[in-house]
Amino acid sequence: MTFITKRALHRRTFLRGLGATVALPLLDAMVPALSAAPLKTTQVPSMELNLDLPTQGACDTNDCFFNNTISWHNATTPNPAEMHPRLVFERLFGDGGSPGQRLARMKRNGSILDSVLQEVSSLSKTLGPGDRTKLTEYVESVREIEQRIQGVEARGVHDVDLPDRPIDIPPTFEEHIKLMYDLQALAFQADVTRVFTMLVCKELSARTYPNIGVPEGVHVCSHHRDDPALIAKKAKIDAYHIELLTYFLQRLQATPDGDGTLLDHSLILYGGGMGDGNLHRHNNLPVLTAGKLGGQFETGRHIACKLDTPMSNLLVTILTKAGVNCDKIGDSTGPLEV
C-alpha cells in the first residue's frame, strides 16, 4: 500500500544537523513530488573510486596517469579517484575537513547521524508505516557503515602520527571493496549521486590474492606466456572479482526503489581493458552489464558483437538510453544494438 500525504516531501529532502547533512531514500511520501517534475541534478555529480595504489615510474607509453583513473572531466583532464572510504563517506554524507580534524572527530567517537537524530524522530512521526520502516532501515545502514569505518580507523591510529592522508583503508582487499560497494549502494538509495566509476584492479597491479591461493601478482598472472598454471590462477582472480561484484548487485536487488529495486533502475557496466593481457590485445573485451535502467535494457542475454566493434559504441548506447544526447564517444561508430 502506498502512503501519500497532502504535502509531499521533496525528493531532495535532507536531514540537517550540526556540521552534517544526510540525504533521504525514496519514500512513498515523495511520490507526488515526482508527478511530471523536471529532473534535478544530484548533490554529487559523480563519484570516482579506486582500489589500487597509483602506478609510479615509467609505463609502456610513459603516461601512467591513464592507469590510475577511468573517469575523465574532458579529453585532457582525468577525474582523480579516491581510495579512502572515510573521504568518500564524508563527501556523500557529511562535512570534510583537514586530516587532523577528521582524526579528532573519530577520537571523539562522533557520528554524522548523532546530530540529525532529532530531525529523524520528527520526520518519522509524519510518515506512514511503510515509510517509517524504510527510514529506519536506511538510518541503520548509514550507522553500520560509519561503525565499520571507525573500526578500520581505530586499528591504525594508536601511537601513530597522522600522515598527510587518512589511514582508514581496510586491511584486506575484500573488506575494502565491500565497503566501497556499500557506500555506492547507499549513495544510490539516497539519490546523492547517480554516477560512479570504480577501478577495481588496473592492468599493472601487483596485488596478490593469497586468500584464494594466488600468491603471484595480477600482472604476473596476466602475462602467463601460455603457462597453464598461471592461466588457471588468472581465472581464479577473475572469478573472485565477479563474486565480489555479485555481492554489490545483490545489495542493489534487495533495496526497494519506487516500483522496483535499485538494480531495476540502475545499469552497472563491468569489464576490463584487455581481451588478452599476455599479448596486450584490446579486442574481444570481457564486458558485463547488470540492471535494467528502468526498463531500457533486457537482462539474461549474451550478445556476440562483430569483430573490432568499438567498445565506445556500447557507451553511446548506455548514455542514449539514460537520456543523455550523445552521438559519438572516442572511436565510436554508432550505437550498439542491444
N, C-alpha and C positions, 0 to 999 in steps of 0.2 A: 504494500500500500504506500502510495506517495503522499507525504505530508506537505501541503502548500500553505504558507501563511499569506495574509493580505499584503504585508510589507515584506517582500522577498529580500533575502540577503544578496548583496552583490557578489559576483564570482570572485572578485579580487578583495574580499574582506580579509583583514589582518587582525590578529591579536597583538596588541601593543603593550609593552611593559617597560620597565626601566632599562634602557640600553638594549632592548630586544624587540624583534618583530617576527612573528610566526604566522605564516600563511595557513589557510584552512583547506581541507579537502573538499571535493564537490559534495554538497549536501542537497537533499531534496528541497530544502527551503530556498535554494538558489535557482530552482527551475524556472520561475517566471522571468528572472533576470537574464536568462539565456535566450527567450522567445524573440527572434529577429533582431538581437543586439549585435552591433558590429564587433568583429574580432579585435580584441585588445592585446597589446604586447604584454609579455610576462615580465616579472620582476627582474629576472636574469635572462638575457637573450640566449645565451648558450653556456654550457659548462664543458671545459676541456680537461680531461683527466689522463694520467699516465701512471703505469705501474712499474715502469722500468727506469733505471738510472740513466741520466743523459749520457750519450756517447761522447767520449773525449778522444782527441787525436785525429789522425787522418782517416778518411773513408775512401771508398773506391773512387769517388768523384770530388773529394775534398769539400763536401758540403754536408757535414754531419747533422746540421740542423734539420735536414729532411727526415732523418731517422728519429727525431725526438718529438715530432708532432704530426697529427693527421688532420689538423684543422687550420684553415687559413683565413685571415681577415680580408686579404685581397691577393692578387697574383704574386706579390713580393713580400708580404708580411705574414709570418706564421702567428697563430694564437698560442701563447705559452700554455703548457699543460701542467696541472697541479697534481702532486703525488700525495699530499698530506691530507688525510680525512678531516682533521680539525679545521684547516683553512677552507676546505670545501664546505663543511657544515656551517661555518660562520658566514661564508658568502651567501649561502642559501637561506639561512635562518637567523643569523644574528650579526651583531657588530663585529668589526675586525679589531685592529689594534696592533701594537708592536708585539714582538715575541715575548718581551718581558711582561707586558700586560696580560697576554694570553696565559702565561705561566702563572701569574698571580691569581687570575680567575680560577684556574684549575686547582691551585693550592687551597683556595677558599671553598673548594667543592661546590662552586656555584653552578647554576643551571639556567639556561635560557628560559626554560619553562617556568621556573620559580616566580619570575616577575610577571607572568601572564595568567597564573592560575586563577586569580580573582575574576579576570575577564572571561576565562573559560567557564567558570561556575555561573556567571551572569548570563552568558550566551546560552549555556546548556538549558537554562530554565525557559528559554523562548522557543526551543526546538521540539519537534515531535520525537517519539520513541526511537524511530529508525535513525534519525539524525544524531540523537544523543549517543547512540551506540557507535556510530561512525566517528563522532568527535572523540569519544573516549578511547577507541582503538587507535586513532591517529595520534593522540597525545601520548599514549603509552608507547607507540612505535618511536616517536621522537625521543622520548625519555630513554628508551632502551638503547638507541644508537648513541645518545650522549654518554650513557654509562659505559658503553663499550669503548668509546674514545678516551674517556677519563681513565679507564683501566689500563689502556695501552700506554697513555702518558705516564701514569703512576709508576709503571715498571721501569721507566727510563730517566726519571728526574731526580731520584735520591742521590745526593752527594755528587751531582753532575752539573757543571756550569752550563747554562743555556746557550747553545750556539746561535748563529745568525738565523737559522731556520729551525722551526719546531722539531722536536724529536718524537713525533707521535705516529710514525709509520709502524703498523703492526709487525711483529717479529717474523711471521710466516706469510708466504705469498697467498695462501688460501684465505687466511684471516683478512688480509689486506684487500683482496679482490671482492670478497663477500661484503665487506664494509662499504666499499665504493659502490657496489651494485645496490646495496640497501639505501644508500644516500640518493642514488639516481631514482629508485622507485619512489622514495619519499618525496623527492622534488616533483616528480610527475604527478603524484597523488595530490599534492598541494598546488599544482599548477604554477610553481615558482619558475620553472623553465620547461620548455618543450623540446629542447635540442641538447644533446650531449654527444661528445666523442670520447672514447677511452682507448688508449694504446695499451693493450694487454701485454704484448711482448714484441719487441722490434726484431728485425731480422738479424741484427748483430748482437743480440742479447747473449750474455754469458751466464744467465740464470740456470741453476741446476735444480733437479727435482728428485732428491733422494727419497722423498716420501712415496714416490711411485716407482722407485727402482731405476732412476735415471740420474747417475752422478755426473754425467757429462753435461756441458753447456748446450743450450739450444742451438747456437751457431755451429758447434762441432757436429751435432746430430744432423743438422740440415745439409751440411757438406759431407754426406755419407759415403761418397765415392763408391756407390753400389754395394756397400758392406751391409749384408742382411741384418746384422745385429744393430747397427746404427739406424737403419731404416725402421726397424721394429721399435726402437726407443723414440724416434721422432713421432711415430704413430701413437705411442703411449702419451706423449706430451700433448699432441693434438686432441686425443680423446679426453684427456684430463681437462683441457681448456673448455671443451664442449660440455663436460659435466658441470663445470662452474657456470657456464652460460645458462644451462638448464635451471640452475638454482635461481638466477635472476628472472628468467622467463616464467617460472612457476610462481614467483612472488607477484609479478605483474598480473598473471592469470588469476591469482587468488584475491586480488584487490578490486572490489566493485568500483565502477566508474560510470555514472549515468545509467544508460540502458545496457551496459555490458561490463567489461573489465578493462583495466588499464592496458592489457595486452591487445584486446579487441580494438582499442582506439589508438594504438601506437604501431610503429614499424621499427623493428630493430634490424639493422644491417650488420652482419658479422662476416669477416673474411680476412684474407691475407694478401700481401702484395706480390707474392711469388707463387707460381704454379709448380716450379721445380727449383728449390733452393740450392741444390747441388750444382746446377748449371746457370743459376741466376736468370731463369726464364720467367717472363711476366705474362705468359698466356695460360689458358686453362686455369684461371684463378679459382680457388675454393671460395664460394660465396653462399651465404645462407641469409634468408630474410624470415623474420618471425613477426606475427601480428597481422592485423587486417587493415590498419589505418582507417578505422571507421567504415569498413566495407569496401575499401578501394582495392584491396589485394585478396586473392584467394590463397588458401593455405593447403598443405598436404600435397604439393606438386614438386616434380623435378623437371627443370627446363634445360635442355641441351642447346646452347647457342652455337651459331655458326663460328667456325674458326676465325680468330682475330676480331671478334666483336668487341668494341671498346667497352671496358668496364664503366666508363663515364656515361654510356647510354642508359645503364640502369639508374645512375644518379639523376639523370634528366627525368626519367620516368617517375622516380620517387618524389622529386620536387614538384613535378606537374600534378601528380595525384594528391599532393599535400596542399595544393592551391597556390603554389609559387610559380609565377610565369618564368619559364626557363627554356630557351631554345637550344642552348649549347653550353657544355662544360668541357674545357680542355680539348681533347681529341674526339669528342662525341660526334657521331654521325646522324643522330636522331634518337627518338625514344625507343626503348626496348619493349617489344610486345610481350606483356606478361598477363 
